[in-house]
Every structure is written in structure tokens, then in C-alpha cells.
Amino acid sequence: MKTLEDVLQSQGITSENIEGTVWSFPVFPN
């Protein structure tokens, strides 16, 4: 079973750029 981190990394999303991804993809309400 993959962890959430494994899934994100498989999609090219890492902890290094997750913040930039969130800001460029404002899905979550402030």
C-alpha cells in the first residue's frame, strides 16, 4: 500500500515544491 508521500512523489510532487504547487493550484480555502 502506497503512502500519501509515495503517491505525491510519483506525480512529481515533493516536499520541496509542495508549497508552490498549493499556491499555483489554490484548491483549499484559506
N, CA, C and O atoms as a CHARMM CRD file, in Angstrom:
* protein
*
  120
    1    1 MET  N      0.84800  -1.19600   0.00000 PROA 1      0.00000
    2    1 MET  CA     0.00000   0.00000   0.00000 PROA 1      0.00000
    3    1 MET  C      0.88400   1.24800   0.00000 PROA 1      0.00000
    4    1 MET  O      1.77900   1.39500   0.83300 PROA 1      0.00000
    5    2 LYS  N      0.61800   2.12100  -0.93100 PROA 2      0.00000
    6    2 LYS  CA     1.42300   3.33600  -1.02600 PROA 2      0.00000
    7    2 LYS  C      0.96900   4.34900   0.01700 PROA 2      0.00000
    8    2 LYS  O     -0.20500   4.43100   0.37700 PROA 2      0.00000
    9    3 THR  N      1.94000   5.10800   0.48200 PROA 3      0.00000
   10    3 THR  CA     1.60800   6.19200   1.39400 PROA 3      0.00000
   11    3 THR  C      1.28700   7.43700   0.58200 PROA 3      0.00000
   12    3 THR  O      1.53900   7.48700  -0.62200 PROA 3      0.00000
   13    4 LEU  N      0.73700   8.42900   1.24300 PROA 4      0.00000
   14    4 LEU  CA     0.40800   9.66600   0.54200 PROA 4      0.00000
   15    4 LEU  C      1.66500  10.27100  -0.07600 PROA 4      0.00000
   16    4 LEU  O      1.62800  10.81800  -1.17800 PROA 4      0.00000
   17    5 GLU  N      2.78800  10.16500   0.65800 PROA 5      0.00000
   18    5 GLU  CA     4.04300  10.72100   0.15400 PROA 5      0.00000
   19    5 GLU  C      4.48200  10.01300  -1.11500 PROA 5      0.00000
   20    5 GLU  O      4.97400  10.64600  -2.05000 PROA 5      0.00000
   21    6 ASP  N      4.30300   8.68500  -1.14700 PROA 6      0.00000
   22    6 ASP  CA     4.67500   7.91600  -2.34000 PROA 6      0.00000
   23    6 ASP  C      3.85000   8.36100  -3.54100 PROA 6      0.00000
   24    6 ASP  O      4.37500   8.51600  -4.64300 PROA 6      0.00000
   25    7 VAL  N      2.57100   8.56200  -3.32000 PROA 7      0.00000
   26    7 VAL  CA     1.68400   8.97900  -4.40800 PROA 7      0.00000
   27    7 VAL  C      2.07700  10.35600  -4.92500 PROA 7      0.00000
   28    7 VAL  O      2.13800  10.58100  -6.13300 PROA 7      0.00000
   29    8 LEU  N      2.34500  11.27800  -3.99500 PROA 8      0.00000
   30    8 LEU  CA     2.71500  12.62900  -4.39900 PROA 8      0.00000
   31    8 LEU  C      4.02500  12.62400  -5.16500 PROA 8      0.00000
   32    8 LEU  O      4.15800  13.31000  -6.17900 PROA 8      0.00000
   33    9 GLN  N      5.00000  11.84900  -4.68200 PROA 9      0.00000
   34    9 GLN  CA     6.29700  11.80900  -5.35400 PROA 9      0.00000
   35    9 GLN  C      6.16600  11.17800  -6.73200 PROA 9      0.00000
   36    9 GLN  O      6.86800  11.57300  -7.66200 PROA 9      0.00000
   37   10 SER  N      5.27800  10.20400  -6.87200 PROA 10     0.00000
   38   10 SER  CA     5.09400   9.55900  -8.16900 PROA 10     0.00000
   39   10 SER  C      4.48900  10.53700  -9.17300 PROA 10     0.00000
   40   10 SER  O      4.60600  10.35300 -10.38500 PROA 10     0.00000
   41   11 GLN  N      3.83500  11.58600  -8.64700 PROA 11     0.00000
   42   11 GLN  CA     3.24700  12.60200  -9.51100 PROA 11     0.00000
   43   11 GLN  C      4.18800  13.79300  -9.68100 PROA 11     0.00000
   44   11 GLN  O      3.81500  14.81100 -10.26400 PROA 11     0.00000
   45   12 GLY  N      5.41500  13.65700  -9.16400 PROA 12     0.00000
   46   12 GLY  CA     6.39400  14.73000  -9.30400 PROA 12     0.00000
   47   12 GLY  C      6.23700  15.80700  -8.25400 PROA 12     0.00000
   48   12 GLY  O      6.77600  16.90400  -8.39400 PROA 12     0.00000
   49   13 ILE  N      5.49400  15.49300  -7.19300 PROA 13     0.00000
   50   13 ILE  CA     5.28000  16.47100  -6.13000 PROA 13     0.00000
   51   13 ILE  C      6.10900  16.07000  -4.91700 PROA 13     0.00000
   52   13 ILE  O      5.94000  14.97900  -4.37300 PROA 13     0.00000
   53   14 THR  N      7.00100  16.95500  -4.49900 PROA 14     0.00000
   54   14 THR  CA     7.83300  16.67100  -3.33600 PROA 14     0.00000
   55   14 THR  C      7.63500  17.75500  -2.28900 PROA 14     0.00000
   56   14 THR  O      7.01400  18.78300  -2.55700 PROA 14     0.00000
   57   15 SER  N      8.16000  17.52300  -1.10600 PROA 15     0.00000
   58   15 SER  CA     8.03000  18.49700  -0.02900 PROA 15     0.00000
   59   15 SER  C      8.72300  19.80500  -0.38900 PROA 15     0.00000
   60   15 SER  O      8.42300  20.85300   0.18200 PROA 15     0.00000
   61   16 GLU  N      9.65900  19.73700  -1.34900 PROA 16     0.00000
   62   16 GLU  CA    10.39400  20.93600  -1.72900 PROA 16     0.00000
   63   16 GLU  C      9.52400  21.89900  -2.54800 PROA 16     0.00000
   64   16 GLU  O      9.70200  23.11400  -2.46800 PROA 16     0.00000
   65   17 ASN  N      8.58400  21.35900  -3.33200 PROA 17     0.00000
   66   17 ASN  CA     7.78800  22.23600  -4.19400 PROA 17     0.00000
   67   17 ASN  C      6.29300  22.16300  -3.89700 PROA 17     0.00000
   68   17 ASN  O      5.48100  22.69900  -4.65000 PROA 17     0.00000
   69   18 ILE  N      5.92900  21.50000  -2.79700 PROA 18     0.00000
   70   18 ILE  CA     4.50500  21.35200  -2.48200 PROA 18     0.00000
   71   18 ILE  C      3.86600  22.70700  -2.19300 PROA 18     0.00000
   72   18 ILE  O      2.71000  22.93600  -2.54700 PROA 18     0.00000
   73   19 GLU  N      4.61100  23.60200  -1.55400 PROA 19     0.00000
   74   19 GLU  CA     4.04800  24.91800  -1.24100 PROA 19     0.00000
   75   19 GLU  C      3.77200  25.69700  -2.51300 PROA 19     0.00000
   76   19 GLU  O      2.73800  26.35400  -2.63500 PROA 19     0.00000
   77   20 GLY  N      4.70000  25.62400  -3.46300 PROA 20     0.00000
   78   20 GLY  CA     4.49700  26.29800  -4.73900 PROA 20     0.00000
   79   20 GLY  C      3.33400  25.68800  -5.50400 PROA 20     0.00000
   80   20 GLY  O      2.59900  26.38700  -6.20100 PROA 20     0.00000
   81   21 THR  N      3.17500  24.37400  -5.36500 PROA 21     0.00000
   82   21 THR  CA     2.07800  23.69200  -6.03600 PROA 21     0.00000
   83   21 THR  C      0.74100  24.13700  -5.46000 PROA 21     0.00000
   84   21 THR  O     -0.22500  24.34400  -6.19400 PROA 21     0.00000
   85   22 VAL  N      0.69600  24.28000  -4.15000 PROA 22     0.00000
   86   22 VAL  CA    -0.54100  24.70600  -3.48900 PROA 22     0.00000
   87   22 VAL  C     -0.91900  26.11000  -3.92800 PROA 22     0.00000
   88   22 VAL  O     -2.09000  26.40100  -4.17200 PROA 22     0.00000
   89   23 TRP  N      0.09000  26.98500  -4.02600 PROA 23     0.00000
   90   23 TRP  CA    -0.20400  28.37000  -4.39900 PROA 23     0.00000
   91   23 TRP  C     -0.60000  28.47700  -5.86500 PROA 23     0.00000
   92   23 TRP  O     -1.39000  29.34800  -6.23000 PROA 23     0.00000
   93   24 SER  N     -0.06600  27.61000  -6.70000 PROA 24     0.00000
   94   24 SER  CA    -0.42000  27.66000  -8.11500 PROA 24     0.00000
   95   24 SER  C     -1.70900  26.88700  -8.38100 PROA 24     0.00000
   96   24 SER  O     -2.30600  26.99200  -9.45300 PROA 24     0.00000
   97   25 PHE  N     -2.12300  26.11300  -7.38400 PROA 25     0.00000
   98   25 PHE  CA    -3.34700  25.32600  -7.51200 PROA 25     0.00000
   99   25 PHE  C     -4.20500  25.55600  -6.26600 PROA 25     0.00000
  100   25 PHE  O     -4.37100  24.64800  -5.45100 PROA 25     0.00000
  101   26 PRO  N     -4.75000  26.77000  -6.11600 PROA 26     0.00000
  102   26 PRO  CA    -5.46800  27.14100  -4.89100 PROA 26     0.00000
  103   26 PRO  C     -6.79300  26.40100  -4.74300 PROA 26     0.00000
  104   26 PRO  O     -7.86300  26.97600  -4.94500 PROA 26     0.00000
  105   27 VAL  N     -6.71200  25.13400  -4.39300 PROA 27     0.00000
  106   27 VAL  CA    -7.91400  24.32300  -4.24900 PROA 27     0.00000
  107   27 VAL  C     -8.50400  24.48700  -2.85400 PROA 27     0.00000
  108   27 VAL  O     -9.72100  24.48700  -2.66900 PROA 27     0.00000
  109   28 PHE  N     -7.59900  24.63000  -1.86300 PROA 28     0.00000
  110   28 PHE  CA    -8.05600  24.67700  -0.48500 PROA 28     0.00000
  111   28 PHE  C     -8.43100  26.09800  -0.08500 PROA 28     0.00000
  112   28 PHE  O     -7.70000  27.03700  -0.40000 PROA 28     0.00000
  113   29 PRO  N     -9.54700  26.27300   0.59700 PROA 29     0.00000
  114   29 PRO  CA    -9.96300  27.60500   1.06300 PROA 29     0.00000
  115   29 PRO  C     -9.03100  28.11000   2.15200 PROA 29     0.00000
  116   29 PRO  O     -8.46000  27.32300   2.90500 PROA 29     0.00000
  117   30 ASN  N     -8.88300  29.40800   2.23000 PROA 30     0.00000
  118   30 ASN  CA    -7.99500  29.98800   3.24700 PROA 30     0.00000
  119   30 ASN  C     -8.70900  30.07600   4.58600 PROA 30     0.00000
  120   30 ASN  O     -8.12700  30.53700   5.56700 PROA 30     0.00000
